[in-house]
Amino acid sequence: MRHLHRGGVLAAVLTLLLAGAAPAPAAGPDRYRNPVSAGFADTFADPVVVRGDDGIWYAFGTSDPLREGEGTAHRVPIARSTDLVDWTFVGDAFTADQRPAYAAPGSAFWAPDVRRVAGRWVMYMTVTDTTVSDDTFDTAVGVATAPSPAGPWTFADTPVVAPRPGAGGGYLWTIDPSQLTGADGRSWLYYGSYYGGISVTELSPDGLRAVGDPTPVAVDNKFEGAYALRRDGWYYLFASAANCCAGPATGYSVQVGRSRDPRGPFVDRDGRRLDVSRAGGTPVLTQNGNRWIGPGHNAVLTDLSGQDWIAYHAIDRADPYLDEPFGVNERPMLLDRLDWIDGWPTVNAGAGPSEGARPAPVTTGRVDARFDTSDLRGWRTEAGSWRAAGGTLTGTGTLASRTGIGGDLRVETDLRLTGADTAGLRLGAVDVRVGRGRLTAGTASTPLPAGTDLRNRHNLAVEVRGRQLVATIGPSRLGDPVARVTLRLPRPANGTLAVRAEGGPAEFDNVSAARLYRPARHAVAPPRVGPVLRDWSDEFADGLDPAWRWVRQDPAATVSGGALRWPVQDADLTGTGNTAGVLLRDAPTGNYVAETKVTLDLGEETVRNYQQAGLVAYVDDDRFARLSTVAIWNTRQVEFGYELPFAGQPVYGGSIVGTPGTTTWLRLAHRVDPVNGEHEFRAGSSPDGRHWTWGAVWTFPADTTPRIGLVAHGGATPAVTAQFDYLRFHR
């Protein structure tokens, strides 16, 4: 959530606003279109979404103006929805004069993260300017609490993480917080950005103070926008890479690593750590050539069917700024399906951001009880006494739904043990209950973490797929279960759904039963790489092929021994300088894949900005896409950079695609869009020529003719030579 600009609602006002109904769906029943924030905002960056105690979904965004022409930044805007698709603006979390004592006048609040912690709602947010210094970016992680997601929100007097002086001057970027409750019940906070990297620290039980020493978990100068969750015994750290806010050249994307410990080390699918110079990161979400670029800064939520969804912001490449060019980047909120394939998350099975109408999240079910009235006609008392009032069901004994259940399904409820020894759900003949320090499903049982206070509201969820039952309990239903138990059923869990409390009263809310989601099993196929087109390729076996053409020829580049050797130039292509040489050749018509193998020894850790070498798709000096292995401060990355003319000047941005080695294989997969004729280039990289990471797509207008070439530039100190073994085209 790196911003290139700076930027409460009273309970009575919120009550009035919440009484309004959401607008009718725009894409038809059970369908939706991105951006989902269009009904109330043109921009809604860094979103996080929670389900409130009232069963309504709430979204929180960073402090920008919401509409074009508005001009005034909101102070953590809040929206609500009954279906995750159609949203209504509620108001701001904080009034214009509301700020913590340590915040400087004019400070903005960015990137909120909202969770239920210790029985209340807690918001963590970036405070952009504090009173510890005259620096206008001495950031801190602040915290506020509220009885509900709608507020009213009250700041704590001290920050959770105070401003941190940087060894190189200024203050480390203490931004983008994300809280997680671990399997042992302890609370953790992830935070940080490019200057200083991402760290995690333990929180006090009330979630309001950092305790102990922070642990670095992701390298600086590559990642920000952390979001953490736990699934199947793994902790997953989502983080966004590259610049969030380069207008029409924004290449922001989401990558992930996982660990068995909330403190890391987090590694990607290929075993590469996220906290080292050549940092890894498995792609989760990246632009695919459609309307949306720069998708990133995500949160994750789960609908009532058990399907995970990713909320994030992105930029419409045709409308990248909120008002004037180079001002506030317009970043509306998008929502897409998050699939888990072979233990790794990916958006729409790897297809990326959606643009057309899609199946909507499941936000109601066969059973869907909010208990907003005293009417219990859909239920029957089997034992004890029950009453409903004010959005809560309270009682002891057993209360059964009159609606039958069966098949693969997900059942859940929010519950509190106000006096009961145990409480929970009955699915057919199977009891799932919590209490006496345990989570129990039938004959299976597991202990709850020490200190788990079931007098605070927790979410109990049960999924049945075939004969397999999985039950979890956690405080926020945001990928934070503190206990999980599995049970093999002797027969399907058909019959009735009931709530149960033994030994005293318990409170239940938001009881639902919905058909269980169907998981995606296979990812979208990567670009096909066919046979080599020999007439278009060059193995550098006998000098330089006559088909090559230079833009600003570099006489230091030579061909010998089956390779092109090119000393890295003290020059560049970005901006208006345009001093670097480019070695080009025509590309085949239609779809193709261009590949090179480049060796460039950039060392480790040291700052060698911005030495690089690689492939380029080139129209002219102000419109190109450059895929190169590059030194970016202390890191080594594969960057897919892009420059285009916009509003009278060149604009440059980039996306990160894989991890480079000393030798790296690079590919550009070219596709002509059959609808609009645009040239789409998707980038891929490999450390061995066999295992490929595919990333972002950059597009060129249909009336251009991109050529393919090689570059080696970015700085001459220390002297280093790039070696290209070939340039091959594949059909």
C-alpha positions in Angstrom: 0.0 0.0 0.0 2.8 2.5 -0.8 1.0 5.7 -1.6 2.2 8.6 -3.7 -0.1 11.1 -2.0 -1.2 12.1 1.6 -4.4 12.4 2.7 -15.7 9.0 12.2 -18.9 8.3 12.3 -21.2 9.0 15.3 -23.3 6.0 16.5 -26.6 7.8 15.8 -25.6 8.6 12.2 -24.5 5.0 11.6 -27.9 3.8 12.9 -29.7 5.8 10.4 -27.5 4.8 7.5 -27.6 1.1 8.4 -31.4 1.2 8.1 -31.2 1.7 4.4 -31.4 -1.2 2.0 -28.6 -2.2 -0.4 -29.3 -1.5 -4.1 -30.5 -4.2 -6.4 -27.8 -6.5 -8.0 -26.5 -5.1 -11.2 -25.4 -8.4 -12.9 -28.5 -10.5 -12.3 -29.4 -13.1 -9.7 -26.4 -14.9 -8.3 -24.1 -13.0 -10.6 -21.8 -10.0 -10.1 -19.3 -7.8 -11.9 -16.1 -6.1 -10.7 -15.6 -3.6 -9.3 -18.0 -4.4 -6.4 -17.3 -0.9 -4.9 -18.8 0.9 -7.9 -22.1 1.6 -6.2 -20.6 3.8 -3.6 -17.0 4.6 -4.6 -14.7 5.2 -7.5 -11.7 4.3 -5.4 -11.6 2.1 -2.3 -8.0 1.0 -1.8 -6.5 -1.5 0.6 -9.8 -3.2 1.4 -10.5 -5.6 4.2 -13.9 -7.3 4.7 -15.4 -8.8 7.8 -18.8 -10.3 8.7 -20.3 -8.4 11.6 -22.2 -9.9 14.6 -25.4 -8.8 12.8 -24.6 -11.1 9.8 -23.9 -8.1 7.6 -20.6 -7.8 5.7 -18.5 -4.6 6.3 -15.7 -3.3 4.1 -13.0 -0.8 5.3 -10.7 1.1 3.0 -7.8 3.5 3.1 -8.3 7.3 3.5 -8.8 8.6 0.0 -11.7 10.6 -1.5 -14.3 8.1 -2.6 -15.6 9.8 -5.7 -14.1 11.7 -8.6 -14.2 15.4 -8.0 -14.8 15.0 -4.2 -11.4 16.3 -3.3 -11.5 15.5 0.4 -10.1 12.3 1.8 -12.3 10.1 4.0 -11.0 8.8 7.3 -11.3 5.0 6.9 -14.5 4.8 4.9 -16.9 1.9 5.8 -19.4 0.2 3.5 -21.9 -2.6 4.2 -23.5 -5.3 2.2 -25.8 -8.2 2.7 -24.4 -10.2 -0.3 -20.8 -9.1 -0.8 -21.7 -7.7 -4.2 -23.9 -4.6 -3.7 -22.4 -2.2 -1.2 -23.8 0.9 0.6 -21.6 3.6 2.1 -22.0 3.8 5.9 -19.7 6.6 6.8 -16.2 7.2 8.1 -14.8 5.4 11.1 -13.3 8.6 12.4 -14.5 12.2 12.4 -12.4 15.0 11.0 -11.1 16.0 14.4 -10.6 12.5 15.7 -7.1 11.3 16.0 -4.9 9.6 18.6 -2.7 11.9 20.7 0.5 10.8 19.0 -0.8 11.6 15.5 0.3 14.8 13.9 -2.4 17.2 12.6 -3.2 16.2 9.0 -2.1 12.6 9.5 -4.0 10.1 7.3 -5.1 6.6 8.2 -4.2 3.9 5.7 -4.7 0.2 5.2 -7.1 -0.8 8.0 -7.3 -4.4 9.3 -10.3 -5.3 11.4 -10.7 -8.3 13.6 -12.5 -9.6 16.6 -10.0 -9.8 19.4 -10.8 -10.6 23.1 -14.5 -10.1 22.7 -14.5 -6.7 20.8 -13.8 -5.4 17.4 -10.3 -4.0 16.9 -9.0 -2.0 14.0 -5.3 -1.7 13.2 -4.3 1.0 10.7 -1.3 3.0 9.4 -0.9 6.4 11.0 1.1 8.3 8.4 2.5 11.2 10.4 3.2 11.2 14.2 4.6 13.7 16.7 7.9 11.9 17.3 9.7 14.0 14.7 9.4 16.6 12.0 9.5 13.9 9.4 6.2 13.8 7.6 6.4 10.0 7.2 7.3 8.8 10.6 4.6 6.1 10.4 3.2 4.0 13.2 0.6 1.2 13.5 -2.4 2.6 15.4 -5.3 0.8 16.9 -8.9 1.5 17.7 -11.7 -0.5 19.3 -15.5 -0.6 18.8 -18.5 -2.7 19.9 -19.3 -3.5 16.3 -17.7 -3.0 12.8 -20.0 0.0 12.3 -18.5 1.7 15.3 -18.3 4.0 17.1 -14.5 3.6 16.9 -12.2 4.8 19.7 -8.5 5.2 19.4 -6.1 3.8 21.9 -3.8 6.4 23.4 -0.6 4.7 22.2 0.4 3.0 19.0 0.7 -0.8 18.7 4.0 -0.3 16.9 5.8 3.1 17.3 7.8 4.8 14.5 11.1 3.0 13.9 14.2 5.1 12.9 16.0 3.6 9.9 19.7 2.9 10.0 20.0 4.8 6.7 18.0 7.8 7.9 14.4 8.6 8.1 11.9 6.1 9.5 11.2 2.6 8.5 7.8 2.2 6.8 5.7 0.9 9.7 2.5 0.4 7.6 0.0 -2.1 6.3 -0.9 -4.1 9.5 -2.5 -7.5 9.5 -3.5 -9.4 12.7 -3.7 -13.2 13.1 -4.7 -15.4 16.0 -2.3 -18.4 16.0 -3.1 -22.1 16.7 -1.9 -21.6 20.3 -4.3 -18.7 20.8 -1.6 -16.1 20.8 -2.1 -13.0 18.7 0.3 -11.7 16.1 0.7 -8.6 14.0 2.4 -8.4 10.6 3.4 -5.0 9.3 6.0 -3.2 7.2 6.9 -2.3 3.6 9.7 -1.7 1.2 11.9 0.4 3.6 12.4 -2.0 6.4 10.7 -5.1 5.1 7.8 -7.0 6.7 8.0 -8.1 10.3 5.8 -9.9 12.8 5.4 -9.3 16.5 3.4 -10.9 19.2 0.5 -8.9 20.7 -0.8 -8.7 24.2 -4.0 -10.8 24.8 -6.2 -7.7 24.3 -4.5 -7.1 21.0 -3.5 -3.5 21.8 0.2 -3.7 22.5 3.2 -5.3 20.8 5.2 -7.6 23.2 8.5 -9.2 22.7 10.9 -8.6 19.8 9.7 -8.4 16.2 10.9 -11.1 13.7 11.6 -10.2 10.0 9.6 -12.4 7.7 9.8 -10.7 4.2 12.7 -8.9 2.7 12.7 -5.1 2.2 12.4 -3.5 -1.2 10.1 -6.2 -2.5 7.0 -6.7 -0.4 4.3 -4.8 1.5 0.6 -5.2 2.2 0.9 -8.3 4.3 -2.1 -10.5 5.0 -1.8 -13.7 7.0 -4.1 -16.7 7.6 -3.8 -20.3 8.7 -5.1 -23.3 6.7 -4.5 -27.1 7.1 -1.7 -26.5 9.6 0.2 -23.9 7.5 0.5 -20.2 8.1 0.3 -18.3 4.8 1.8 -14.9 4.3 0.3 -12.9 1.4 2.3 -9.9 0.3 2.1 -7.4 -2.6 5.1 -6.7 -4.7 6.1 -3.7 -6.9 4.6 -0.2 -6.9 0.9 0.1 -6.0 0.5 3.5 -7.6 2.1 4.1 -11.0 -1.1 5.0 -12.8 -1.4 3.2 -16.2 1.9 1.4 -15.6 1.0 -0.1 -12.2 2.2 -3.7 -12.0 1.3 -4.5 -8.3 0.6 -8.2 -7.7 0.1 -10.6 -4.8 2.6 -13.4 -3.9 2.6 -15.9 -1.0 4.8 -18.0 1.1 3.9 -20.5 3.9 5.4 -21.7 7.2 4.5 -24.0 10.1 5.2 -21.1 12.5 3.7 -17.7 12.4 7.2 -16.2 12.7 8.4 -18.0 9.6 10.5 -18.6 7.7 8.0 -18.4 4.9 8.9 -20.2 1.7 7.2 -20.4 -1.7 6.1 -23.4 -3.7 9.7 -23.9 -4.9 11.2 -23.7 -1.4 12.6 -20.2 -1.7 12.4 -18.0 1.4 10.7 -14.6 1.4 13.2 -13.0 3.7 16.4 -13.2 1.6 18.0 -11.1 -1.1 16.8 -13.5 -3.9 13.4 -13.7 -2.3 10.8 -16.2 -3.5 7.0 -15.8 -3.7 4.4 -18.0 -5.3 2.1 -15.9 -7.6 -1.5 -15.6 -6.3 -2.9 -12.7 -8.2 -1.5 -10.8 -11.2 -2.9 -8.8 -14.2 -4.0 -10.9 -17.1 -4.4 -8.5 -20.0 -8.0 -7.4 -19.4 -9.2 -4.1 -18.0 -7.5 -4.5 -14.6 -3.9 -3.8 -13.8 -2.0 -3.6 -10.5 -4.2 -6.0 -8.5 -3.0 -6.1 -4.9 -3.2 -5.4 -1.2 -5.5 -8.2 -0.5 -7.7 -9.6 2.3 -9.4 -13.0 2.4 -12.9 -13.9 3.5 -15.1 -17.0 3.4 -18.7 -17.1 2.2 -21.4 -19.3 3.8 -20.6 -22.2 1.4 -17.0 -22.4 2.7 -15.6 -20.8 -0.5 -12.7 -18.4 0.0 -12.7 -15.0 -1.7 -10.1 -12.4 -2.1 -10.8 -8.7 -1.8 -8.3 -6.4 -3.3 -7.9 -3.2 -5.2 -6.9 -2.8 -8.9 -6.7 0.0 -11.5 -8.7 0.4 -14.6 -6.0 1.0 -17.2 -8.3 3.2 -19.1 -9.0 5.4 -16.0 -6.0 5.2 -13.8 -6.4 8.4 -11.8 -9.2 9.7 -9.6 -9.1 13.2 -11.0 -6.1 14.8 -12.7 -3.2 12.7 -14.1 -0.5 11.8 -11.6 -2.7 12.5 -8.6 -4.6 10.0 -6.5 -4.5 6.6 -8.2 -8.1 5.3 -8.7 -8.2 1.9 -7.1 -11.7 0.4 -6.7 -12.4 -2.8 -4.7 -12.6 -6.1 -6.6 -13.7 -9.5 -5.3 -12.8 -12.8 -6.9 -12.8 -16.5 -6.0 -9.7 -17.7 -4.2 -8.9 -21.3 -5.0 -6.5 -23.7 -3.2 -4.8 -26.1 -5.5 -2.2 -28.5 -4.2 -1.9 -26.5 -1.0 -1.4 -23.1 -2.7 -3.8 -20.2 -3.2 -4.6 -18.8 -6.6 -7.3 -16.5 -8.0 -9.9 -18.0 -10.3 -7.7 -21.1 -10.6 -4.9 -18.9 -11.9 -6.9 -16.9 -14.4 -6.5 -13.7 -12.4 -8.9 -10.7 -12.1 -12.4 -11.1 -13.5 -14.0 -8.5 -15.7 -17.3 -10.1 -16.9 -20.3 -11.5 -15.0 -19.3 -14.2 -12.5 -21.1 -16.5 -10.0 -21.6 -14.5 -6.8 -20.5 -15.5 -3.3 -23.0 -17.6 -1.3 -24.3 -15.3 1.5 -27.5 -17.1 2.4 -28.4 -20.8 2.8 -31.1 -23.3 3.3 -31.0 -22.4 7.0 -30.1 -18.7 7.6 -31.2 -17.5 11.0 -30.2 -14.1 12.4 -32.7 -14.0 15.3 -33.6 -10.4 14.7 -37.1 -11.0 16.0 -38.7 -13.2 18.7 -40.2 -15.4 16.0 -39.0 -19.0 16.3 -41.6 -20.6 14.1 -38.9 -22.2 11.9 -37.6 -24.0 15.0 -38.9 -26.5 17.6 -37.7 -27.0 21.1 -36.6 -30.5 21.9 -35.4 -29.7 25.4 -34.9 -26.8 27.7 -36.0 -23.2 27.1 -35.1 -20.8 24.2 -35.8 -17.2 23.3 -34.7 -14.9 20.5 -34.3 -11.1 20.9 -32.2 -8.4 19.4 -30.2 -10.6 17.1 -29.3 -13.3 19.6 -30.8 -16.7 20.5 -30.3 -17.6 24.1 -31.2 -20.9 25.9 -30.3 -24.3 27.3 -31.2 -27.7 26.0 -31.8 -28.4 22.3 -33.5 -26.3 19.6 -33.9 -27.9 16.2 -34.5 -26.3 12.8 -37.6 -27.5 11.0 -35.6 -27.4 7.7 -33.9 -30.6 6.9 -30.2 -30.8 5.9 -28.2 -33.3 4.0 -25.4 -33.9 1.4 -22.2 -31.9 1.3 -22.8 -28.8 3.4 -21.3 -26.1 5.6 -23.0 -25.2 8.9 -21.8 -22.4 11.1 -22.8 -20.3 14.0 -21.5 -17.5 16.3 -21.7 -18.5 19.9 -20.9 -17.5 23.5 -20.9 -19.8 26.5 -22.5 -17.4 29.0 -23.2 -20.1 31.5 -23.1 -23.4 29.6 -20.5 -26.1 30.2 -20.6 -27.0 26.5 -22.5 -25.7 23.5 -22.6 -26.3 19.8 -24.4 -27.8 16.8 -26.0 -31.1 16.0 -25.9 -32.3 12.4 -28.2 -35.3 12.0 -26.9 -37.7 14.7 -23.5 -36.0 15.1 -22.8 -33.5 17.9 -20.1 -30.8 17.4 -19.5 -28.8 20.6 -17.0 -26.7 22.5 -16.5 -26.4 26.2 -14.5 -27.9 29.1 -11.4 -26.8 27.2 -12.0 -28.9 24.1 -13.6 -28.9 20.6 -15.4 -32.2 20.0 -17.0 -33.7 17.0 -18.6 -37.1 17.7 -15.9 -39.3 19.0 -13.1 -37.0 17.9 -11.7 -34.3 20.2 -8.9 -31.8 20.4 -7.9 -29.3 23.1 -8.5 -25.6 22.9 -5.5 -23.3 23.5 -5.0 -22.4 27.1 -6.8 -19.2 27.9 -9.5 -19.5 25.2 -12.4 -17.6 26.7 -15.6 -19.0 25.3 -17.5 -16.2 27.0 -16.4 -14.1 24.1 -18.1 -14.7 20.8 -16.4 -17.4 18.6 -17.4 -18.8 15.2 -18.0 -22.5 15.0 -18.0 -23.9 11.5 -18.6 -27.5 10.3 -18.0 -28.8 6.8 -19.2 -32.2 5.6 -17.9 -33.5 2.3 -18.9 -37.1 1.6 -18.2 -38.9 4.9 -15.5 -36.5 6.0 -16.5 -33.9 8.7 -14.2 -31.0 9.6 -15.0 -28.6 12.5 -13.1 -25.4 13.4 -13.5 -22.7 15.9 -11.9 -19.2 15.9 -12.5 -15.6 16.9 -13.0 -13.8 13.6 -13.9 -16.4 10.8 -10.9 -14.9 8.9 -8.6 -17.9 8.6 -7.8 -17.9 12.3 -9.1 -21.1 13.8 -7.7 -21.9 17.2 -8.8 -25.6 17.0 -9.7 -28.0 14.2 -11.0 -31.6 14.4 -11.8 -34.2 11.8 -14.2 -37.1 11.9 -14.9 -40.0 9.5 -18.7 -40.4 9.5 -20.3 -43.9 9.3 -23.1 -42.4 7.3 -24.0 -39.1 5.7 -25.1 -36.3 8.2 -28.7 -36.1 7.0 -31.6 -35.1 9.1 -32.0 -32.0 11.2 -29.8 -29.2 12.3 -30.0 -28.2 16.0 -28.2 -25.9 18.4 -27.4 -27.3 21.9 -26.3 -26.0 25.2 -25.6 -28.1 28.3 -25.1 -27.1 32.0 -26.4 -23.5 31.5 -27.3 -21.0 28.9 -25.4 -20.1 25.7 -26.0 -17.5 23.0 -26.2 -18.3 19.3 -26.3 -16.0 16.3 -26.0 -16.3 12.5 -26.9 -20.0 12.3 -26.6 -21.1 8.6 -26.5 -24.2 6.6 -25.5 -24.0 2.9 -24.5 -26.4 0.2 -20.7 -26.8 0.4 -18.6 -25.2 -2.3 -17.0 -27.3 -5.0 -13.2 -26.8 -5.0 -11.2 -26.1 -8.1 -8.9 -29.1 -8.8 -6.7 -27.9 -11.6 -5.1 -24.6 -12.4 -5.4 -22.7 -15.7 -2.8 -24.0 -18.1 0.3 -21.9 -18.7 1.2 -20.6 -22.2 1.9 -23.4 -24.6 5.5 -23.5 -25.9 5.8 -25.3 -29.2 8.7 -26.1 -31.5 11.5 -23.6 -32.2 11.1 -21.4 -35.2 14.6 -21.8 -36.6 14.3 -19.1 -39.2 13.4 -16.5 -36.6 15.8 -17.5 -33.9 19.5 -16.9 -33.3 21.9 -19.3 -31.3 24.8 -16.8 -31.7 26.9 -19.6 -33.2 28.4 -17.6 -36.1 28.4 -13.9 -35.3 25.4 -11.7 -35.1 22.5 -12.7 -37.5 21.9 -10.0 -40.1 18.2 -9.8 -39.0 19.3 -7.9 -35.9 18.9 -4.1 -35.8 20.3 -1.7 -33.2 18.8 1.3 -31.5 21.9 3.2 -30.3 24.5 0.5 -31.1 26.9 -0.5 -28.4 30.2 -1.6 -29.9 31.1 -3.3 -26.6 28.5 -6.0 -27.3 30.2 -8.9 -29.1 29.4 -12.5 -30.2 31.8 -15.3 -29.7 31.8 -18.9 -28.5 28.1 -19.3 -29.0 27.0 -16.4 -26.9 26.3 -12.6 -27.1 28.4 -10.9 -24.4 27.3 -7.4 -23.5 28.9 -5.3 -20.7 26.1 -3.7 -18.7 25.8 -0.1 -19.9 25.6 3.0 -17.7 22.4 3.9 -19.4 18.6 3.3 -19.2 15.4 3.4 -21.2 13.0 4.8 -18.6 11.9 8.4 -18.6 13.1 10.9 -21.1 16.8 10.0 -21.2 16.6 7.0 -23.5 20.4 6.4 -23.5 20.5 2.6 -23.5 21.2 0.5 -26.5 18.5 -2.0 -27.7 19.3 -4.9 -29.9 16.1 -5.9 -31.9 14.7 -8.2 -34.5 11.3 -8.6 -36.1 8.9 -11.1 -34.5 6.7 -13.6 -36.2 3.1 -12.7 -36.8 0.4 -14.1 -34.6 1.0 -15.9 -31.3 4.5 -17.0 -30.3 6.9 -17.3 -27.3 10.3 -15.6 -27.3 12.9 -17.1 -25.0 16.5 -16.3 -23.9 19.0 -17.6 -21.4 20.9 -14.9 -19.6 23.8 -15.1 -17.2 24.4 -12.0 -15.1 26.3 -12.1 -11.8 24.7 -9.5 -9.6 26.0 -11.0 -6.4 23.9 -10.9 -3.2 22.6 -8.3 -0.8 24.7 -5.4 -2.1 23.2 -2.3 -3.6 23.8 -2.2 -7.4 20.9 -0.1 -8.7 19.7 -0.9 -11.3 21.9 -3.3 -13.2 19.9 -5.6 -15.4 19.7 -7.7 -18.5 17.0 -9.5 -20.4 14.3 -9.5 -23.0 12.3 -6.5 -24.3 9.2 -6.1 -26.4 9.8 -2.7 -28.1 7.7 -0.3 -30.1 9.8 2.8 -29.4 11.7 4.5 -26.5 8.4 5.4 -24.8 6.5 2.2 -25.3 8.2 -1.1 -24.3 7.9 -4.0 -21.9 11.2 -5.1 -20.4 11.7 -8.5 -18.7 15.0 -8.6 -16.9 16.9 -10.0 -14.0 17.7 -6.9 -12.0 19.4 -5.5 -8.8 16.8 -3.4 -6.9 18.6 -2.1 -3.8 19.6 -5.1 -1.7 17.3 -7.6 -3.6 17.6 -9.5 -6.9 14.4 -9.7 -8.8 12.9 -10.6 -12.2 11.0 -7.4 -13.1 8.6 -7.1 -16.0 8.7 -3.3 -16.5 6.5 -1.3 -18.7 6.6 2.2 -20.1 4.0 4.0 -22.1 3.2 7.6 -23.0 0.4 9.1 -20.9 -0.7 12.7 -20.5 2.2 14.0 -22.4 5.0 12.1 -20.6 6.4 8.6 -20.3 5.1 6.6 -17.3 7.0 3.5 -16.0 6.0 0.8 -13.7 6.6 -3.0 -13.3 5.6 -6.3 -12.0 7.7 -9.0 -10.3 7.8 -12.4 -12.0 9.8 -15.1 -10.2 13.2 -15.3 -8.6 16.5 -14.9 -10.6 19.6 -17.0 -10.4 23.0 -16.1 -11.7 21.7 -17.7 -14.9 18.0 -17.1 -15.6 15.7 -18.3 -18.4 13.2 -15.6 -19.6 10.1 -15.9 -21.8 7.6 -13.5 -23.3 4.5 -15.2 -24.5 2.8 -13.1 -27.2 -0.9 -13.3 -27.9 -3.1 -11.3 -30.2 -6.5 -10.6 -28.6 -9.1 -11.8 -31.1 -11.6 -9.2 -30.0 -9.6 -5.9 -30.0 -6.4 -6.9 -31.7 -4.2 -5.8 -28.8 -0.8 -7.4 -28.4 -0.6 -9.2 -25.0 2.8 -10.2 -23.6 2.9 -12.5 -20.6 6.2 -12.9 -18.7 7.8 -16.1 -17.4 11.0 -16.8 -15.7 12.9 -20.0 -14.6 16.0 -20.7 -12.6 16.7 -23.9 -14.5 14.9 -23.8 -17.9 12.4 -26.4 -16.7 10.3 -25.0 -13.9 8.6 -21.8 -14.9 6.9 -19.0 -13.0 4.4 -17.1 -15.1 3.3 -13.6 -14.2 1.9 -10.4 -15.4 0.6 -9.4 -18.8 1.3 -6.0 -20.4 -0.6 -4.9 -23.5 0.3 -2.9 -26.6 -2.3 -1.2 -29.0 -3.4 -3.1 -32.0 -2.0 -0.5 -34.4 1.6 -1.1 -33.1 4.2 -3.7 -34.3 6.3 -4.7 -31.3 9.8 -6.1 -32.1 11.6 -8.4 -29.7 15.1 -7.7 -28.4 17.8 -7.8 -25.7 19.0 -5.2 -23.3 21.8 -4.9 -20.8 21.9 -1.6 -18.9 21.2 0.2 -15.6 24.7 1.0 -14.3 28.3 0.3 -15.0 29.6 0.0 -11.4 30.8 -2.6 -10.7 31.6 -3.7 -14.2 29.7 -6.8 -15.1 28.9 -8.5 -18.4 25.6 -10.1 -19.4 25.9 -13.3 -21.5 23.0 -14.3 -23.7 23.1 -17.9 -25.0 20.4 -17.5 -27.6 17.1 -15.8 -28.6 14.5 -18.4 -29.7 11.0 -18.0 -31.0 8.5 -20.8 -30.4 5.1 -21.2 -32.0 
